Amino acid sequence: MRPPLENVLRNALVQNLELIELGLRPVQFEEYPLPNAHGTRGSIDILARDRHQMWVVIETSTPSFSAGRRTSRRTAFVR
């Protein structure tokens, strides 16, 4: 389960993606699940598309969680 502060940050960002980049639109308003063949569960905090229809993945994390490790795992999965 995600820390409460992380939920607040994710919800605020998904409602205001234009603050990050003009034309950025969420694909969905909930976390985007990442099922895989190994049965592990993961998700993308915010999945969006930019004004050129390119995918944008946004990871929210609080300093108390190993954000670098999570981000590197996600980067490997997205590639």
TASULWO-V139480 format. One record per backbone hydrogen bond with DSSP energy under -0.5 kcal/mol. NH is the residue of the N-H (numbers start at 0). CO is the residue of the C=O. Records with the same first field share a line. If there is no record, write none. Layout:
# TASULWO-V139480
NH: CO + CO
This chain:
# TASULWO-V139480
6: 2
7: 3
8: 4
9: 5
10: 6
11: 7
12: 8
13: 9
14: 10
15: 11 + 12
18: 15
19: 16
20: 16
23: 20
24: 48
26: 46
27: 46
31: 43
32: 30
33: 41
35: 39
38: 35
43: 31
44: 42
45: 57
47: 45 + 55
48: 24
49: 53
52: 49
55: 47
57: 45 + 55
59: 57
64: 61
66: 64
69: 65
70: 66
71: 67
72: 68
73: 69
74: 70
75: 71
76: 72
77: 73
78: 74
